[in-house]
């Protein structure tokens, strides 16, 4: 899987790609992460990437032309990739959920993330070039760089060999159990050492059944404490 990121702050990704499981996935060539500085595709002496919005109003809007040039360059670089996706992060996009990550991991070989800034980007880009417009939640951020990191991490951990223990993926939250009915679950609670704790003056001990060694009883307890819910599948890309 190759991730290309169009951003005016490529340095924000330096720590992200050099730490923990993302760095290991890159080293094992499971993924490649390439941040691109949008300013390299500008045509004026000031390397301008934004302009005032037509019709007036506060803030600035990212120009279409540098983004168009950047996407053309990335397309030439990745022409061997069969299944490609262009994603724009914006507050009005479809909410990114676990099934989105699962679909991307299974379907695509290369994803380009366009990280908006300021008041967003020229809407003509969203209308013509972008495949999916995505939000990671109902709130507003300074830009799309953090959402890009969230999406890359969610997708990467679903790729073969990316996780240290593949068993970690078997019973985790938001795993769809019944695609037709749309049921998923929130995973049961986890505990580790020590067995006994005092927190804010109250005794907090590990449930006895988890210490029993009775695997049947433990499985029953975990099933009982799994929170099932009906998933609302009303978003067109995840139907």
N, C-alpha and C positions, 0 to 999 in steps of 0.2 A: 504494500500500500504506500502510495506517495501522497504526501500532503504539501501543497503549495499555498503560501499565505501572502496575499497582497496587503501591505500595511505601510503606514508612514512611520511606524516605530518598530522596525525589525529587531532591534536590540532587546525588546521585551521578551523575546523567545530564547535568549541565550541561556538563561538559567533553566528554563523549562526543558530544553532538549539535552541538557547535560546532567540531569539528576534522575536517580531512581529507575523505575521500570521503563520509562520512556527512553532514557539513555541506553538501557540494555537492549530494548527493541531495535533501536537504531544500530547498535553495534552488531546485533545478530542479523541485520538486514531484513527484519520483518517490516519495518517502516523506513521511510525517508521523510524528513521535515525540512522544507526549504522556504525560509522567509524571504520575500522580495520587497525591496524598498520602492514604493510607488514613485518616489521622486526621480528615479532613474529613467522614467518614461515621460518626463515632462519636456517641453520644447522651448521654454523661455529661460532667460538668464537667471531668474530668481527661483527656478525650479518650483513654480507654483502648482499646487495640487488642488486648490479650492477657489471658489468664486462666490460672489454675492447672489442670493436667490432672486430669480425673476419674480416680480410682484412685491418685492420688499419683504421686510421681516428681519428678525435677529439672526445672528449666526452666519456661518458659511457652509457651502455645500461642496463635496468632493466632485471634481471635474470628471466628465465622462471619458475624454480622450486618453488620458494616461492609463486609465483602467482598461480601455479597449486595447491599447498597445500592449499592456502587460499580459492580458489574457491571450493575445495572439502569440507572444513570445513563449508563454508557458505551454500553449497548445503545440507549438513546434517542438519544444523540448520533450513533450510527453506523447508524441504521436504513436508510439508503440503500445501505449495503454489503450485497451479496448473499451473499457467501461469508465467513463469520466463524469464528474459532477462539478458544477459551479454553484457555490453557496454564498449567499450574502447574509450577514448578521445585521438584524435591525429589530427595533422594538415592536414593529407590526408584523413580524414574521410568525410562522407556525412554531408552536412550542416544541423544543427539542426534548424527546423522551427516550426511554430505553429502547423501544421498538425502532426508533429512528436510527440509533446507533447500531442496532443489530442489522437493520436493512442495509445501511451503508457498508458495514463490515462484510456482509455476504455478497453484495452486488457490485461494488466499485473497486477499481484498481488505483484510481487517482482522483483526489478531491482538491479543488481550489477554493480557498476561503477568501472572501473579500471582506476586509475589516473596515466598516464605516467609521467615520469620525465626525465631530462637529454636529451639524444638523442632518447628516446622512450623505447619500450620494445622489447624483443626478438620476431621477426616476426612470429615465430611458434605459439605463443599464439594467435595472430591476425588471423592466418590461420585456427586454429583448434577449439578454445574454444569460441572466441568472436562471438556474434550474430550480433552486429552492431558496426561499427566504426564511430565515430561522431566527428565533429568539430563545434564550435559555431561561426566560422567566418574565413575569409581569413587573418589570422595573427597568429603569434606564441607566446605562453605564456610559462612561466617557467614550468607549469605542468597542470594536468587535474583537479585540485581541484576546481578552479573557474568555469570551465565548468560544473562540477558536481553540484555545487550550482545553477547555472543558470537553468540546466535541472530540478532539483528537484523543484525549485520554479515554473517553468512553468507548470510542471505536477501537482503539489499539488493544485494549484489554480483552476484546472479543476475538482478536485474530489468533490463529493457531500458533502455539508456542510462546505467545507474548506473556502469559501469566506463569509465575513460578510453579504453581500447582493448578493444573487444569480443573481439578475437582472443585476449586473455589467457585467456578462458574455454574456448577450444576444446580445448586439450591441457593440462589441469591435473589435479592429483592428485584421486583419488576419483571421477573421471568414469566412470560405468557405460558399458561398451562392449557388453555383452551382457546385456540385462535378464533374459532367460530363464535363462541359466546363472549370472548374478550375478557377472560378472567386472568388476573395476575395476583401476586401476593407480595407482602412485606415480610421479610425473613424473620425467623424466631430470634429471641435474645441470645447473646453470647456472654460467657463468663470465663475468667482465667484466674490464676493465683493472685493473692492468697484466698483461701476458702472463706475466711471471716474478715470482715472490715467493720470499722465504726466510722460513719460519715455523719457529720453534724450531730453527734451524740446518739445516733441510732445504729443499731446492729443491722448490717446488711450482709447476709450470708448467701453463698451459692445454693441454689435449689438442691435438695438432697438427692433427687432422682438423677441428677447429672453426675453425682459422685458414686452412684450405686454399681456401676459396671453392667447394669441390665440394659442391653442395647435395644431390646424391644420396648421397655418402659421409656427409655430416652427418646426413641423415635416417636412414640405416642405423645410425649410431653412437647416435643418440638412441633409436631403437627398441630397440637392443641393451641400452641402459642404463635402459630403462623397466622398472619392477618390477611385473609382473602378479601378481594374487592373486585367489583365490576368495573372494568376499564371502559372509559368513554372513548370510542374510536370514531370520532367525527372529523378527523383531520385527513384530508384527501390523500396525502402521501403515505399514510400509515394504514389505509383501509386494506 
